Amino acid sequence: MTMATKSKTKINRLINQWTAGTSGTTSYLVDSGFSRDLLVKYKNSGWLEPFGRGAYIRSGDKVDWPGALYTLQNQLSLPVHTGGKTALQLKGYAHYLPARQNKVFLYGPRGLILPAWFKGDRFGVEFVVTRTNLFPADCREGFTDFKERDFSVRIAAPERAAMEMLHLVPKEVRFDDAQLIMENLVALRTDAVQWLLEACRSIKVKRLFLYMAERQEHTWLSKLDLSKIDLGKGKRMIIPHGRYDSKYQITVPVDREGIPA
C-alpha cells in the first residue's frame, strides 16, 4: 500500500467514524490514532474545521449544543447532563415551548470543569451550569436518553429534572413557571420519585416538590412513603415576603387576587 493510499484510507476512516452533528476533541482524536500534525494537515486540506481550542468539526457540518454535549459525555467522559427545565422541555412537559431555547440548563458535580471551546455563544444559547451535590455523586437513578439527529445525549428523566428545576427556584427559575410545569407531571414513576426524594440532599427541594405535587393533586403522591423522606426541621424561605405554608414550613407566593398560591 502506497503512502498516498494509506493517507486516503486514514482520512476515510476518520470521516466515516465521525458522528454527524458532533464535535471531536483533539485528545480523543489523538488517542484514536490521529496525530496532532495529521489533524492540522486535515484542517489545512479542508477536511476539518477548528471548533475553538482543543476541538474540531467536520468541514461544512452544523454542530449545535446537543452535539457538543455528546462530545463531553462520550469523548471526555464528563459527568455533565442536560437537566431541570431544559430536560422537561425536551420531553414535552413545558407549559409552552419557545420557538428556540435561549437558556440551556446543565448540571454536574461540584468541581466540574468544562473545556474552553464549550461556550453558549457559539450555539446561540446561554448555558446555566449548576455544579451541585443535590444528589450523591454515585446516584445513577433518574436519567434517560434524548435522540438528536444520529446520536443521543444523556438527560435527566422527568422525576429528577423536576427536582433539579426546583433547586433553582427562584433565582434562575420563576416560581410560577416551575408550578406550571409541575402541573403537567401527572405520570411520574412513583418508584423513581420515592428513590430520588430519599437520595435528594436539599430540604428545600423536597418540601417544594411535595408542596407543588399536593397542590396539583397528582395521584402518584398518595403512593409515596413519606416516612422514609427526611424533610428536616425549621422554616425555609423560598419567596421573600410570601405566605408561610405551615405544613411544609416554606414561604410561597401569594397570587394576584391575594389568595394563597
The 8 nearest C-alpha neighbors of each residue, nearest first, counted from 0:
[[1, 4, 5, 2, 3, 6, 8, 7],
 [2, 0, 4, 3, 5, 6, 7, 8],
 [1, 3, 5, 4, 6, 0, 7, 8],
 [4, 2, 6, 1, 5, 7, 0, 8],
 [3, 5, 7, 1, 6, 2, 8, 0],
 [6, 4, 2, 8, 3, 7, 9, 1],
 [7, 5, 3, 9, 4, 8, 2, 10],
 [6, 8, 4, 10, 9, 5, 11, 3],
 [9, 7, 5, 11, 6, 10, 4, 12],
 [8, 10, 12, 6, 11, 7, 5, 13],
 [11, 9, 13, 7, 12, 8, 14, 6],
 [10, 12, 8, 14, 9, 13, 15, 7],
 [13, 11, 9, 15, 10, 14, 16, 8],
 [12, 14, 10, 11, 16, 15, 17, 9],
 [13, 15, 11, 17, 12, 16, 10, 57],
 [14, 16, 12, 17, 13, 11, 18, 10],
 [17, 15, 13, 14, 12, 18, 11, 19],
 [16, 18, 14, 15, 19, 13, 21, 57],
 [17, 19, 21, 16, 20, 149, 150, 15],
 [20, 18, 21, 17, 149, 60, 57, 148],
 [19, 21, 62, 66, 61, 60, 18, 22],
 [22, 20, 66, 19, 62, 67, 18, 70],
 [21, 23, 56, 55, 67, 70, 66, 54],
 [22, 24, 55, 54, 56, 25, 70, 21],
 [25, 23, 54, 27, 26, 53, 28, 55],
 [24, 26, 28, 53, 54, 27, 29, 23],
 [27, 25, 29, 24, 28, 30, 53, 54],
 [28, 26, 30, 24, 29, 25, 74, 31],
 [27, 29, 31, 25, 30, 26, 33, 24],
 [30, 28, 33, 34, 26, 31, 32, 27],
 [29, 31, 27, 28, 32, 26, 33, 34],
 [32, 30, 28, 29, 33, 27, 26, 34],
 [31, 33, 29, 30, 34, 28, 27, 9],
 [32, 34, 29, 28, 31, 37, 38, 35],
 [35, 33, 37, 29, 36, 38, 32, 28],
 [34, 36, 38, 37, 39, 29, 33, 25],
 [37, 35, 39, 34, 38, 40, 33, 41],
 [36, 38, 40, 34, 39, 35, 33, 41],
 [37, 39, 41, 35, 40, 36, 42, 34],
 [40, 38, 42, 36, 37, 41, 43, 35],
 [39, 41, 37, 43, 38, 42, 44, 36],
 [42, 40, 44, 38, 46, 39, 43, 47],
 [41, 43, 47, 39, 45, 40, 44, 46],
 [44, 42, 40, 45, 41, 39, 46, 47],
 [43, 45, 41, 42, 46, 40, 47, 39],
 [44, 46, 42, 43, 47, 41, 58, 48],
 [47, 45, 41, 58, 42, 44, 57, 48],
 [46, 48, 42, 57, 58, 45, 41, 56],
 [47, 49, 58, 56, 55, 42, 57, 50],
 [48, 50, 55, 51, 54, 56, 47, 42],
 [51, 49, 55, 54, 56, 48, 52, 116],
 [50, 52, 116, 49, 54, 53, 115, 55],
 [51, 53, 116, 54, 50, 115, 49, 55],
 [52, 54, 25, 24, 51, 116, 55, 50],
 [55, 53, 24, 50, 25, 23, 52, 51],
 [56, 54, 49, 50, 23, 48, 22, 24],
 [57, 55, 22, 48, 47, 23, 50, 58],
 [56, 58, 47, 60, 48, 59, 46, 55],
 [59, 57, 47, 48, 46, 60, 56, 45],
 [58, 60, 57, 61, 48, 56, 47, 46],
 [61, 59, 57, 58, 20, 62, 56, 19],
 [62, 60, 20, 63, 59, 21, 19, 56],
 [61, 63, 20, 21, 66, 60, 64, 22],
 [64, 62, 66, 65, 122, 61, 67, 20],
 [63, 65, 67, 66, 122, 68, 62, 119],
 [66, 64, 68, 67, 63, 69, 152, 147],
 [67, 65, 21, 69, 64, 68, 20, 63],
 [66, 68, 64, 70, 69, 65, 22, 21],
 [67, 69, 65, 71, 70, 66, 64, 72],
 [70, 68, 66, 72, 67, 152, 71, 73],
 [69, 71, 67, 74, 73, 68, 72, 22],
 [72, 70, 75, 68, 69, 77, 73, 74],
 [71, 73, 76, 77, 69, 70, 75, 74],
 [74, 72, 70, 76, 71, 69, 75, 77],
 [73, 75, 70, 76, 71, 72, 27, 24],
 [74, 76, 71, 77, 73, 72, 70, 27],
 [77, 75, 72, 73, 74, 71, 78, 70],
 [76, 78, 72, 75, 79, 71, 73, 111],
 [79, 77, 107, 76, 72, 80, 108, 111],
 [80, 78, 107, 77, 106, 105, 72, 81],
 [81, 79, 154, 106, 105, 153, 82, 107],
 [80, 82, 105, 154, 86, 104, 106, 155],
 [83, 81, 86, 155, 160, 105, 154, 85],
 [82, 84, 164, 160, 163, 85, 86, 161],
 [83, 85, 87, 164, 86, 88, 82, 104],
 [86, 84, 88, 87, 83, 104, 103, 82],
 [87, 85, 82, 89, 88, 83, 84, 81],
 [88, 86, 92, 84, 90, 85, 89, 157],
 [89, 87, 93, 85, 91, 90, 86, 92],
 [88, 90, 86, 87, 91, 85, 92, 145],
 [91, 89, 87, 88, 92, 86, 157, 93],
 [92, 90, 88, 89, 93, 87, 96, 94],
 [93, 91, 87, 88, 90, 183, 180, 94],
 [94, 92, 88, 95, 180, 91, 96, 87],
 [95, 93, 180, 179, 92, 96, 183, 176],
 [94, 96, 93, 97, 92, 88, 91, 180],
 [95, 97, 93, 98, 88, 94, 99, 91],
 [96, 98, 99, 100, 95, 101, 88, 93],
 [99, 97, 96, 100, 101, 95, 88, 102],
 [100, 98, 97, 101, 96, 124, 102, 123],
 [99, 101, 102, 97, 103, 124, 98, 85],
 [100, 102, 124, 125, 99, 103, 123, 97],
 [103, 101, 125, 100, 124, 126, 104, 127],
 [102, 104, 126, 85, 127, 125, 105, 101],
 [105, 103, 127, 85, 82, 81, 126, 128],
 [104, 106, 81, 128, 80, 82, 127, 129],
 [107, 105, 129, 80, 79, 128, 130, 82],
 [106, 108, 79, 130, 78, 111, 131, 129],
 [109, 107, 130, 131, 111, 132, 110, 136],
 [108, 110, 130, 131, 111, 132, 107, 129],
 [109, 111, 108, 112, 130, 107, 131, 113],
 [110, 112, 109, 108, 107, 113, 130, 78],
 [113, 111, 110, 114, 77, 109, 115, 107],
 [112, 114, 115, 111, 117, 71, 77, 116],
 [115, 113, 116, 117, 112, 53, 118, 71],
 [114, 116, 117, 113, 118, 52, 51, 53],
 [115, 117, 51, 114, 118, 52, 50, 53],
 [118, 116, 115, 114, 113, 119, 67, 121],
 [119, 117, 120, 121, 116, 115, 122, 126],
 [118, 120, 124, 125, 121, 122, 126, 123],
 [121, 119, 123, 122, 118, 124, 125, 126],
 [120, 122, 119, 118, 123, 124, 117, 63],
 [123, 121, 120, 119, 124, 63, 64, 118],
 [122, 124, 120, 121, 119, 125, 101, 63],
 [125, 123, 101, 119, 122, 102, 120, 126],
 [124, 126, 102, 119, 101, 103, 127, 120],
 [127, 125, 103, 119, 128, 102, 104, 124],
 [126, 128, 104, 103, 105, 125, 129, 102],
 [129, 127, 105, 106, 126, 104, 130, 107],
 [130, 128, 106, 131, 105, 107, 127, 104],
 [131, 129, 109, 108, 107, 106, 128, 111],
 [130, 132, 108, 109, 133, 129, 107, 106],
 [131, 133, 134, 108, 135, 109, 136, 130],
 [134, 132, 200, 131, 199, 201, 135, 163],
 [133, 135, 199, 132, 200, 198, 136, 138],
 [136, 134, 138, 137, 132, 133, 198, 199],
 [135, 137, 138, 134, 108, 132, 139, 133],
 [136, 138, 135, 139, 134, 140, 108, 78],
 [139, 137, 135, 136, 140, 134, 198, 141],
 [140, 138, 137, 141, 142, 136, 135, 134],
 [141, 139, 138, 142, 195, 191, 194, 159],
 [140, 142, 156, 159, 155, 158, 139, 191],
 [143, 141, 155, 156, 154, 140, 153, 144],
 [142, 144, 156, 154, 153, 155, 145, 141],
 [145, 143, 153, 152, 154, 151, 146, 142],
 [144, 146, 151, 152, 153, 147, 154, 143],
 [147, 145, 151, 150, 144, 148, 152, 149],
 [146, 148, 150, 151, 149, 145, 65, 152],
 [147, 149, 150, 146, 20, 19, 151, 66],
 [150, 148, 147, 19, 18, 151, 146, 20],
 [149, 151, 147, 148, 146, 152, 18, 69],
 [152, 150, 146, 145, 147, 144, 153, 69],
 [151, 153, 145, 69, 144, 154, 146, 150],
 [152, 154, 144, 80, 143, 145, 142, 151],
 [155, 153, 81, 80, 143, 142, 82, 144],
 [154, 156, 142, 82, 160, 159, 141, 143],
 [155, 157, 142, 141, 143, 159, 158, 160],
 [158, 156, 160, 159, 161, 87, 155, 187],
 [159, 157, 161, 160, 156, 192, 187, 141],
 [158, 160, 141, 162, 161, 157, 156, 155],
 [159, 161, 83, 157, 163, 82, 155, 162],
 [162, 160, 164, 159, 163, 158, 83, 157],
 [161, 163, 165, 159, 164, 160, 204, 166],
 [164, 162, 83, 160, 166, 161, 165, 159],
 [163, 165, 83, 161, 162, 166, 84, 167],
 [166, 164, 162, 168, 167, 163, 204, 161],
 [165, 167, 163, 164, 204, 168, 162, 203],
 [166, 168, 165, 171, 164, 172, 170, 169],
 [169, 167, 172, 165, 170, 166, 174, 173],
 [168, 170, 173, 172, 174, 171, 167, 237],
 [171, 169, 168, 167, 172, 173, 174, 166],
 [170, 172, 167, 169, 168, 173, 127, 164],
 [173, 171, 168, 169, 167, 170, 174, 177],
 [172, 174, 169, 176, 175, 168, 177, 171],
 [173, 175, 177, 176, 169, 168, 178, 172],
 [176, 174, 178, 177, 173, 179, 172, 252],
 [177, 175, 179, 173, 178, 174, 180, 172],
 [178, 176, 180, 174, 175, 179, 181, 173],
 [177, 179, 181, 175, 180, 176, 174, 182],
 [180, 178, 182, 176, 181, 177, 94, 175],
 [179, 181, 177, 182, 93, 178, 183, 94],
 [182, 180, 178, 184, 183, 179, 177, 211],
 [181, 183, 179, 180, 184, 215, 178, 185],
 [184, 182, 181, 180, 185, 92, 179, 94],
 [183, 185, 181, 182, 186, 187, 180, 92],
 [186, 184, 183, 217, 187, 182, 218, 219],
 [187, 185, 184, 188, 219, 217, 183, 218],
 [186, 188, 185, 184, 189, 158, 219, 157],
 [189, 187, 191, 190, 192, 186, 158, 219],
 [188, 190, 192, 191, 219, 193, 187, 223],
 [189, 191, 193, 192, 188, 194, 223, 195],
 [190, 192, 194, 188, 193, 189, 195, 158],
 [193, 191, 189, 195, 190, 194, 158, 196],
 [194, 192, 190, 196, 191, 195, 189, 223],
 [193, 195, 191, 197, 192, 196, 190, 198],
 [196, 194, 198, 192, 197, 193, 199, 191],
 [197, 195, 199, 193, 198, 194, 192, 228],
 [196, 198, 228, 194, 195, 199, 193, 227],
 [197, 199, 195, 196, 134, 194, 200, 135],
 [200, 198, 134, 196, 197, 201, 195, 133],
 [199, 201, 133, 134, 198, 202, 132, 135],
 [202, 200, 204, 203, 199, 133, 205, 166],
 [201, 203, 205, 204, 230, 231, 206, 200],
 [202, 204, 206, 201, 205, 207, 235, 166],
 [205, 203, 207, 201, 202, 206, 166, 165],
 [204, 206, 208, 202, 207, 203, 209, 196],
 [205, 207, 209, 203, 208, 204, 247, 210],
 [206, 208, 210, 204, 209, 205, 203, 211],
 [207, 209, 205, 211, 206, 210, 204, 212],
 [210, 208, 212, 206, 207, 211, 213, 205],
 [209, 211, 207, 213, 208, 212, 206, 214],
 [212, 210, 214, 213, 208, 209, 207, 215],
 [213, 211, 209, 215, 214, 210, 217, 208],
 [212, 214, 216, 210, 211, 215, 209, 217],
 [215, 213, 211, 216, 212, 210, 217, 209],
 [214, 216, 212, 213, 217, 182, 211, 181],
 [217, 215, 213, 214, 212, 218, 220, 211],
 [216, 218, 215, 219, 220, 185, 212, 213],
 [217, 219, 220, 221, 216, 185, 222, 186],
 [218, 220, 222, 221, 217, 189, 187, 223],
 [221, 219, 218, 222, 223, 217, 212, 213],
 [220, 222, 219, 223, 218, 217, 224, 216],
 [223, 221, 219, 220, 224, 189, 218, 190],
 [224, 222, 221, 220, 225, 193, 189, 219],
 [225, 223, 226, 227, 222, 193, 228, 221],
 [224, 226, 228, 227, 223, 229, 193, 230],
 [227, 225, 224, 228, 229, 223, 230, 197],
 [226, 228, 225, 224, 229, 197, 193, 196],
 [229, 227, 197, 225, 226, 230, 196, 224],
 [230, 228, 231, 227, 197, 202, 226, 225],
 [229, 231, 202, 228, 206, 205, 232, 203],
 [232, 230, 229, 202, 233, 203, 228, 234],
 [231, 233, 230, 234, 248, 202, 229, 235],
 [232, 234, 235, 231, 248, 249, 230, 247],
 [233, 235, 248, 249, 236, 232, 250, 247],
 [236, 234, 249, 237, 248, 203, 233, 250],
 [237, 235, 250, 249, 238, 239, 234, 251],
 [236, 238, 250, 235, 249, 251, 239, 169],
 [237, 239, 241, 251, 250, 236, 252, 240],
 [240, 238, 241, 237, 236, 250, 251, 252],
 [241, 239, 238, 242, 250, 252, 251, 236],
 [242, 240, 252, 251, 250, 238, 239, 253],
 [241, 243, 250, 251, 252, 253, 244, 259],
 [242, 244, 250, 249, 245, 251, 241, 248],
 [245, 243, 248, 249, 246, 247, 250, 242],
 [244, 246, 248, 247, 243, 249, 250, 234],
 [247, 245, 248, 244, 249, 210, 243, 206],
 [246, 248, 249, 245, 206, 244, 210, 207],
 [249, 247, 245, 234, 244, 246, 235, 243],
 [248, 250, 235, 244, 236, 247, 243, 234],
 [251, 249, 243, 236, 242, 241, 237, 238],
 [250, 252, 241, 242, 238, 249, 243, 237],
 [253, 251, 241, 260, 242, 238, 254, 259],
 [252, 254, 259, 260, 257, 258, 242, 241],
 [255, 253, 260, 257, 256, 258, 259, 252],
 [256, 254, 257, 253, 258, 260, 259, 252],
 [257, 255, 258, 254, 253, 259, 260, 252],
 [256, 258, 254, 255, 253, 259, 260, 252],
 [257, 259, 256, 254, 253, 260, 255, 252],
 [260, 258, 253, 254, 257, 242, 252, 251],
 [259, 253, 254, 252, 258, 251, 242, 257]]
